[in-house]
Amino acid sequence: MTGSCEAHVSQGVDHVAAGLVACLPALNRYIKQSIDRQLPYPALPERQLTLLQYVAEHDGTTVHQAADALRMMPNNVSALVTRLTEAGLLERHQDDTDKRVAHLCVTAKARQRIGEVENIAAVQLATALRTLTDGDRGALGSALGALEALTRHLRDHSA
């Protein structure tokens, strides 16, 4: 009986994994399209926005710390930092003890843009959630903790 139960659980896990693989990129794509249409300026490429959001949450981080956290090559992060600095969205502050190290900070302009993007996404999702049944909204709300745990696991165990 144990083998049958394990097979059933595995099929359930495989079904959930396949559903998430199908839904999450589409959900992200629809939100991004909505953001792109509503911004009064060109949207940043995804990697630039991801770096800005990371620096906003980790004020004073270095290029190497951001590269490690975002699973990117330091030279790629450095190139993104250069573009974002030129656009007035990031600032580099030289380390007091090691002049080769720069600490990154987002500008007020960047904080405003991050807020605009997050607001557009939140409004878009809230509007879509209002079209669902109470049961579907409840199920999604109940799943938030599990999705956060899954995200942490993937972040901590991805190479």
N, C-alpha and C positions, 0 to 999 in steps of 0.2 A: 504493500500500500504506500510505503514511503516514496518509492520511485515514481509512482503516479502523481503523488502530491507535488514532488519536486518538479516534475515535468509541467504540471499545471501552473505552478508559481513561475517557472521559467518562461512559459508562454505569456503569462500576464506581464512579466517584466519586459519581455521582448515587444509586446503590444504597446505598452506605455512608452518604451524607448522609441519605437517607430512613430508613434503619434507625436511625441515631442520633436523628433527630428523633422517631421513634416510641418508642424504648426509654428514652432518658434521662429525659424527664418522668415516665414511668410508674415507673421505678426510683426517682426522687426522691420521687414521691408515696407509694409503698409504704413507703419508709424513714421518711418524715415521719409516716405513719399509725402505724407501729410506735412511733416516738418518742412521739407524742402519747398513745398508749394506756399506755405504761410510765412516764411521768413522774408523780411524786406531786403535782404542781402543774400549773396550766394552762400549756400550751406558749406560748412567745412567738410573736407573728406573725413571719412569715418575714423581713420587712425589719428588724425589731428584732434578731432573732437574727443576721442578716447584719452589721448594724452592730456588734453586740457582738463577733462573731468578728473583724471587721476591727480594731476598737480593741484587742482582746487581742493581735493580731499586730503592731500599730503603736502601741504605748504612747506617749501624749503627742501623738497626732495632733490636728489641729484639725477643726472642723466642715467647713470648706472643703476641707481635704485629704481627709477621708472622703467628702464629697460627690463630689469629682472622681474618686476611686478607685472608688467604687461607682456612678458614673454616675447620681447623684441630684441633685435641686435642694437647695442649701444650706438653704433654709427647711424642706424636708421632713426633712432630717437633723437640723436644730435641734429640730423637733417630736419626733422620735424620741428625741433626747438628753434632752429634758425628761421624756418618759415613763419612760425608762430610769433617769434620775436619781431621779425620784420613787419608782421601784420599788426603789431601792437597788442598782442594777446598774452604774451608771456614776457617775463623779465628774468634775466640772469643776474644773480648776486654772487660775487666772488667770495669764496670761503676765507675767513680771517686767518686760518693757520696754513691751509694748503691752497696756494693761488691757482693750481691747476683744476681745482674743483669749483663748479658753479652750482649754486642752489637756485631752484626754479620757483617762481611765484607767478600766479595769474594776475593779470591787470584787472582793473575795475570794468573795463570794456569786455574782457573775457567772462567775468562773473555775470555780467548782464546778459551776454549771449547764451551762456550755459543755462541761466534761469529761463530765458525765452524758449530755448529748445525743450527743457524739461516741462515747462508750462504747456506748450503746444502738445507734447506727448501725453501729458496727464489729462488734458481736456479731451483729446482724441479718444483715449482709452475710456475715460468716464462716460463719454457719449455712447461709445459702443457697449459698455457694460450695462447702461440703462436700457438697452434693447433686449437684454437677456432676461430669462425668467429669474425669479427670486432663488430658485433652486440652483440654477447655473451660477449665479453670482455667489451664492453661499459656498458652492463647491470650489470655485476659484479662490475665494477668500480663505477657505480651509486649506487649500493647497499651497498658499504663499510660504508658510514655514518650511514645507518640504522642498519647494523650489529653491528657497534660499539655502537650505542645507545641501541640496544637489549642486548648486552653483559653487558653494564653498569647497565641496569635495572635488569638483572638477578643477577649480583654481589651484587647490593644494596638491593635486596629484597629476597635473598636466606637465608634460616636459617640453 
